Amino acid sequence: MTETAGTGALPVEGVPAARVLDEIRALRAGDRPTHGGRLFAYVYDPGVAGLDELAQAAYAESAHVNGLDPTAFPSLLTMENALVGAAARLLGGGPGTSAPDVVGSVTSGGTESLILAVKAARDARPDLAEPRIVVPVSGHAAFAKAAHYLRVALDPVPVDPVTLRPAVADVAAAIRPETVLVVASAPSYAHGVIDPVAEIAAVAAAAGVRCHVDACFGGWALPWLRRLGAPVPPFDFAVPGVTSISADLHKYAYAPKGVSVLLHRDPGLRAPQFFAYADWPGYTMVNPVIASTRSGGPIAAAYATLRHLGEDGYLRLAAVTRDAVAGLADAVRAVDGLRLLAEPESTVVCFTADDPALDLFVLVDELTARGWHTQPQLAYAGLPASVHLTVTAAVAPRVAEFGPALAEAAAAARAAGPVVLPPELLALAGSLTPEALTPDLIAGLAAGLGLGGGAAPDRMAAVNTLLQAAPVRLRERLLVEFVGLLQRPTW
Ligand SMILES: Cc1ncc(COP(=O)(O)O)c(C=O)c1O
């Protein structure tokens, strides 16, 4: 491969612009389709003509603006404050509400919002040597990441295998004197189920503890669904005791990636989120969020997206999405052996297989082979393996095709039969400790599963079956090792 013909990032001689773009487009051809309603995770597509072009133009306008210093770039401060105001108003805060003093920040995504919610809660209690957070197991993994990064202990609360919600009594029992934050999801990513926010916030408030509502996924969907008449329970600042809420604009606000909002009920609650430093000879530094230098691109693109779609646009998109959810749920109900894990109450359809002859992981591969990209979820703590569908407005025109495709994929999965891994491999996965994994063992496992070589295999059922056979800590270690094999520099 010569340097200019390859994809090396630093060729000896620069490559003309048009060709560089062609190269990127050629690389992108191997990706899952971000548009068109056939990818049920990772992407949020409203299917609105012209919106991408608007967002891209807005992004380009502010791409080189630096959010490091809002006094140098007041355009960004203006747009950021407008985004926070819009999110606060949508989520029960602002003038004339019971939460008139809501403030917030724009972050790079849900994970950053959650890390900062945990940081604010932790740093509000400097008296505690070992701060703790209470999180239902259905809470997003980013809370565990926050706990890990911030050295905060995580107290998980189980969820009921039928309702997929935590029992409020269990949440209350998990709160200790060292607890700095209690979490509820609206809804959970995995199953799309809304936690009993009012009850959870009440037990947190009674204990004098902050309560964060993770509405990263649903914050820009549930309010519209409620306006359309869906029975959405209270989950926002209208609920006493809710102290902070996160809502991702790069999800159901349909903004390009890199933008979420973290709201606090008042400025005092937000203050410990910030980091300021003046004890060095450089510029005085104050960062509301984790990044210091940050591009204005995502903020400008989100601002343009919200202004262009407006409330009427979001209502229309929510109605379309609601109907698509209903259609997909019907498609699942129509296939023998498949069962909805939860009745859809937001924008997620999640199903499992009750019939051992129908292997969900094989079904996912069969759907992929037919151009439908769904997300497998491993069995965990008494909850069965499941398939997750994030439903966005662009799915609506596809619903009629999905039903037959699902039935066909299910028939093909039955015909193929469940994945059978060699018994010794399964036994190894079930008994190995993460510490016992040697580089040779990992290389052998990866080769056997078709991993490595810079790309994931087309069929993932064997990988998922192996991961599922492994205890949680070994799953994590295997994931790290497998992705480590993919992330290798090209020379
Ligand atoms: C409920 C919930 N919280 C947090 C996150 C993390 O968001 P991000 O991937 O933007 O970091 C997600 C992502 O799907 C989510 O669904």
The ligand as an SDF file (V2000), in Angstrom:
LIG
                    3D

 16 16  0  0  0  0  0  0  0  0999 V2000
  -30.1650    6.5300   30.3650 C   0  0  0  0  0  0  0  0  0  0  0  0
  -28.8130    6.8370   29.8050 C   0  0  0  0  0  0  0  0  0  0  0  0
  -27.9030    7.4670   30.5750 N   0  0  0  0  0  0  0  0  0  0  0  0
  -26.6820    7.7580   30.1410 C   0  0  0  0  0  0  0  0  0  0  0  0
  -26.2720    7.4220   28.8660 C   0  0  0  0  0  0  0  0  0  0  0  0
  -24.8630    7.7130   28.4220 C   0  0  0  0  0  0  0  0  0  0  0  0
  -24.8810    8.6250   27.3780 O   0  0  0  0  0  0  0  0  0  0  0  0
  -23.6630    8.8400   26.3830 P   0  0  0  0  0  0  0  0  0  0  0  0
  -23.5380    7.5950   25.5690 O   0  0  0  0  0  0  0  0  0  0  0  0
  -24.0810   10.0430   25.6100 O   0  0  0  0  0  0  0  0  0  0  0  0
  -22.4310    9.1000   27.1880 O   0  0  0  0  0  0  0  0  0  0  0  0
  -27.1810    6.7680   28.0250 C   0  0  0  0  0  0  0  0  0  0  0  0
  -26.7830    6.3620   26.6770 C   0  0  0  0  0  0  0  0  0  0  0  0
  -27.4810    5.6360   25.9910 O   0  0  0  0  0  0  0  0  0  0  0  0
  -28.4830    6.4800   28.5010 C   0  0  0  0  0  0  0  0  0  0  0  0
  -29.3810    5.8400   27.7410 O   0  0  0  0  0  0  0  0  0  0  0  0
  1  2  1  0
  2  3  1  0
  2 15  2  0
  3  4  2  0
  4  5  1  0
  5  6  1  0
  5 12  2  0
  6  7  1  0
  7  8  1  0
  8  9  2  0
  8 10  1  0
  8 11  1  0
 12 13  1  0
 12 15  1  0
 13 14  2  0
 15 16  1  0
M  END
$$$$
